[in-house]
Amino acid sequence: MGPIVVENQLDVAAQREGVVSQISVDTGENVNKGQGLAILDDRQLTAERDAAAAKLQSIEANVKNWEAEVRVLKADLDRSEKMWAANLITKEQLDHDRFKVEADTYELERERHNVTNQQEVVHSLELELEKTHITAPFSGVIARRYVRVGQRVSNGDRLFWLTATAPLRVKFTLPERYLGKIARGQTLDVVSPDDPNTRHSARVIQISPVVDPSSGTIEILAEIVGPVGNLRPGMSTQVHVPELK
């Protein structure tokens, strides 16, 4: 005996706390990878992201102002250096213009760093907004829905149970005497107790390299080949393995 399993089967969980504002799918529906399943209330996060984006625009405008200011001061400094060379101004005036360029250059660099920091703030809020949109990590079927609209969820709470529908595999154990006698690629027969007259072919894709000391068995994984009929993930099946000779 062995259950029908699939590679991808998991509970889709919330990545942040919030109130469920929309549910797009229900139990039994097929979904594609990336398809929206539900949405958490994102109004507060959206407002915070928009405010952060507006502040970023303001800082970027300040950077442009400082860049223009530095260009003006450098032009003034260039003129002062020529006037100093012609003995038209004092050394103190020249130094003053140099210090002014240096000070405003530091201010420009500070604002540029502020732009980078604010960009990270906006990016962080955008990532949090993405977490309010629950999407399917792979294609499959919604096996169970745990939430309803208006429900408050916390980070890590289960929202949906999503299971792939293919490829179907059967996992079972054999006595340790089969170790080295059964090989990958070998074809076996799989039968559902609910439909004993229908046989499905399965190809061995994985063989445990060790023996379970508590049961003296090895674990085998075989993949259903061809039409799956009424086989579904979670069903128990009978696996017919040729006897050793």
C-alpha positions as CSV (number, residue, x, y, z in Angstrom):
1,M,0.0,0.0,0.0
2,G,1.1,3.6,-0.6
3,P,-0.4,7.1,-0.8
4,I,-0.6,9.2,-3.9
5,V,1.6,12.3,-3.4
6,V,2.7,15.3,-5.4
7,E,5.9,17.3,-5.2
8,N,4.2,20.6,-4.6
9,Q,1.7,20.7,-1.7
10,L,1.6,23.3,1.0
11,D,-0.3,25.8,3.1
12,V,-0.2,29.3,1.6
13,A,0.4,31.6,4.6
14,A,0.1,35.3,5.3
15,Q,3.5,37.2,5.2
16,R,2.2,40.0,7.3
17,E,-0.8,40.8,9.5
18,G,-3.9,42.5,8.2
19,V,-7.6,42.2,7.4
20,V,-8.7,40.1,4.4
21,S,-10.5,42.5,2.1
22,Q,-11.0,40.2,-0.9
23,I,-10.9,36.5,-1.7
24,S,-10.7,35.5,-5.4
25,V,-10.8,31.7,-5.2
26,D,-12.5,29.0,-3.3
27,T,-12.1,25.3,-2.5
28,G,-11.9,23.1,-5.6
29,E,-10.8,25.8,-8.0
30,N,-7.8,25.4,-10.3
31,V,-5.3,28.2,-10.2
32,N,-2.2,29.1,-12.2
33,K,1.2,30.1,-10.8
34,G,1.1,33.8,-9.8
35,Q,-2.6,34.0,-9.8
36,G,-4.2,36.2,-7.1
37,L,-5.8,34.3,-4.3
38,A,-6.7,37.0,-1.8
39,I,-5.9,40.6,-0.9
40,L,-5.3,42.1,2.6
41,D,-6.4,45.7,3.3
42,D,-3.6,47.8,2.0
43,R,-4.9,51.4,2.4
44,Q,-2.6,52.4,5.2
45,L,0.5,50.9,3.5
46,T,-0.5,52.6,0.2
47,A,-0.7,56.0,2.0
48,E,2.7,55.4,3.7
49,R,4.3,54.4,0.4
50,D,2.8,57.5,-1.4
51,A,4.0,59.8,1.4
52,A,7.5,58.2,1.2
53,A,7.5,58.6,-2.6
54,A,6.6,62.3,-2.3
55,K,9.4,62.8,0.2
56,L,11.8,61.2,-2.2
57,Q,10.8,63.6,-4.9
58,S,11.3,66.5,-2.6
59,I,14.8,65.3,-1.7
60,E,15.7,64.7,-5.4
61,A,14.6,68.3,-6.0
62,N,16.9,69.4,-3.2
63,V,19.8,67.5,-4.9
64,K,19.2,69.4,-8.1
65,N,19.2,72.7,-6.2
66,W,22.5,71.8,-4.5
67,E,24.0,70.7,-7.8
68,A,23.1,74.1,-9.3
69,E,24.4,75.9,-6.2
70,V,27.8,74.1,-6.4
71,R,28.1,74.9,-10.1
72,V,27.5,78.6,-9.3
73,L,30.1,78.6,-6.5
74,K,32.7,76.8,-8.6
75,A,32.2,79.5,-11.3
76,D,32.7,82.2,-8.6
77,L,35.8,80.4,-7.3
78,D,37.2,80.3,-10.8
79,R,36.7,84.0,-11.1
80,S,38.2,84.6,-7.7
81,E,41.3,82.7,-8.5
82,K,41.8,84.8,-11.6
83,M,41.2,88.0,-9.6
84,W,43.7,86.7,-6.9
85,A,46.3,86.1,-9.7
86,A,45.7,89.7,-10.8
87,N,46.0,91.0,-7.2
88,L,42.5,92.3,-7.3
89,I,41.3,90.5,-4.1
90,T,42.7,89.3,-0.8
91,K,43.8,85.8,0.0
92,E,41.1,85.7,2.7
93,Q,38.4,86.3,0.0
94,L,39.8,83.5,-2.1
95,D,39.9,81.1,0.8
96,H,36.3,82.1,1.7
97,D,35.1,81.1,-1.8
98,R,37.0,77.8,-1.6
99,F,35.5,76.9,1.7
100,K,32.1,77.8,0.5
101,V,32.5,75.4,-2.5
102,E,33.7,72.7,-0.1
103,A,30.9,73.2,2.3
104,D,28.2,73.1,-0.3
105,T,29.8,70.0,-1.9
106,Y,29.4,68.2,1.4
107,E,25.8,69.3,1.6
108,L,25.2,67.9,-1.9
109,E,26.7,64.6,-1.0
110,R,24.5,64.5,2.2
111,E,21.4,65.0,0.1
112,R,22.5,62.3,-2.4
113,H,22.8,59.9,0.5
114,N,19.4,61.0,1.7
115,V,18.0,60.1,-1.7
116,T,19.5,56.6,-1.5
117,N,18.1,56.1,2.0
118,Q,14.6,57.3,0.9
119,Q,14.7,55.1,-2.1
120,E,15.2,52.1,0.2
121,V,12.3,53.3,2.4
122,V,10.0,53.4,-0.7
123,H,11.3,50.0,-1.9
124,S,10.6,48.5,1.6
125,L,7.1,49.8,1.6
126,E,6.5,48.4,-1.9
127,L,7.7,45.0,-0.7
128,E,5.2,45.2,2.2
129,L,2.5,46.1,-0.3
130,E,3.3,43.1,-2.4
131,K,2.8,40.9,0.7
132,T,-0.9,42.1,0.9
133,H,-1.5,40.4,-2.5
134,I,-1.6,36.6,-1.9
135,T,-0.7,34.7,-5.0
136,A,-0.3,31.1,-5.9
137,P,3.4,29.9,-5.7
138,F,2.6,27.2,-8.3
139,S,-0.2,25.9,-10.4
140,G,-2.6,23.5,-8.8
141,V,-6.0,23.3,-7.1
142,I,-7.3,24.9,-3.9
143,A,-7.8,22.0,-1.6
144,R,-9.0,24.1,1.4
145,R,-9.7,27.7,2.3
146,Y,-9.1,28.7,5.9
147,V,-10.1,32.4,5.8
148,R,-13.1,34.6,5.1
149,V,-13.5,38.3,4.1
150,G,-13.1,40.6,7.0
151,Q,-11.0,38.2,9.1
152,R,-7.8,39.5,10.7
153,V,-4.8,37.4,10.1
154,S,-1.3,37.4,11.6
155,N,2.0,36.7,10.0
156,G,2.3,33.0,9.3
157,D,-1.5,32.2,9.5
158,R,-2.7,29.7,7.0
159,L,-4.9,31.1,4.2
160,F,-5.2,28.3,1.7
161,W,-4.1,24.7,1.2
162,L,-2.8,24.5,-2.4
163,T,-1.8,21.2,-4.0
164,A,-0.5,20.4,-7.4
165,T,-2.4,17.9,-9.5
166,A,0.5,16.5,-11.5
167,P,2.7,14.7,-11.7
168,L,1.1,12.1,-9.4
169,R,3.5,9.8,-7.5
170,V,3.1,6.9,-5.2
171,K,5.3,6.4,-2.2
172,F,5.6,3.0,-0.6
173,T,8.0,0.7,1.2
174,L,9.4,-2.8,0.4
175,P,11.2,-5.4,2.4
176,E,15.0,-4.8,2.5
177,R,15.5,-7.9,0.4
178,Y,14.4,-5.8,-2.6
179,L,17.4,-3.5,-2.1
180,G,19.5,-3.9,-5.2
181,K,16.8,-5.9,-6.9
182,I,14.5,-3.0,-7.9
183,A,15.9,-0.3,-10.2
184,R,15.0,3.2,-11.4
185,G,12.9,3.1,-14.5
186,Q,11.2,-0.2,-13.6
187,T,7.5,-0.2,-14.3
188,L,5.0,-1.2,-11.6
189,D,1.2,-1.5,-11.5
190,V,-0.9,0.8,-9.3
191,V,-4.5,0.1,-8.4
192,S,-7.0,2.1,-6.5
193,P,-9.1,0.1,-4.0
194,D,-12.1,2.0,-5.2
195,D,-11.5,0.9,-8.8
196,P,-9.7,-2.5,-8.6
197,N,-10.3,-3.3,-12.3
198,T,-8.3,-0.3,-13.5
199,R,-4.5,-0.6,-13.5
200,H,-2.2,2.4,-13.8
201,S,1.5,2.2,-14.8
202,A,4.1,3.8,-12.6
203,R,7.8,4.2,-13.2
204,V,10.3,4.0,-10.3
205,I,12.1,7.4,-9.9
206,Q,13.6,7.1,-6.5
207,I,14.9,4.4,-4.2
208,S,16.1,4.9,-0.7
209,P,19.8,4.0,-0.4
210,V,19.4,2.9,3.2
211,V,17.2,0.5,5.2
212,D,14.9,1.8,7.9
213,P,16.3,-0.2,10.9
214,S,13.0,0.0,12.8
215,S,11.0,-1.7,10.0
216,G,13.6,-3.4,7.8
217,T,12.2,-1.7,4.8
218,I,13.3,0.6,2.0
219,E,11.2,3.6,0.6
220,I,10.3,3.7,-3.0
221,L,8.9,6.6,-5.1
222,A,7.2,5.9,-8.4
223,E,5.6,8.3,-10.9
224,I,2.3,7.6,-12.6
225,V,2.7,7.3,-16.3
226,G,-0.1,7.9,-18.8
227,P,-3.7,8.7,-17.9
228,V,-4.3,9.1,-14.1
229,G,-8.0,8.3,-14.3
230,N,-9.7,8.8,-10.9
231,L,-6.4,9.0,-8.9
232,R,-6.1,12.0,-6.7
233,P,-3.4,13.3,-4.2
234,G,-3.9,11.7,-0.8
235,M,-5.6,8.5,-2.0
236,S,-4.3,5.1,-0.9
237,T,-3.3,2.7,-3.6
238,Q,-2.1,-0.9,-4.0
239,V,1.3,-1.2,-5.7
240,H,2.0,-4.5,-7.4
241,V,5.7,-5.4,-7.5
242,P,7.0,-8.5,-9.3
243,E,8.2,-11.1,-6.9
244,L,11.9,-11.8,-6.6
245,K,13.1,-14.9,-8.4
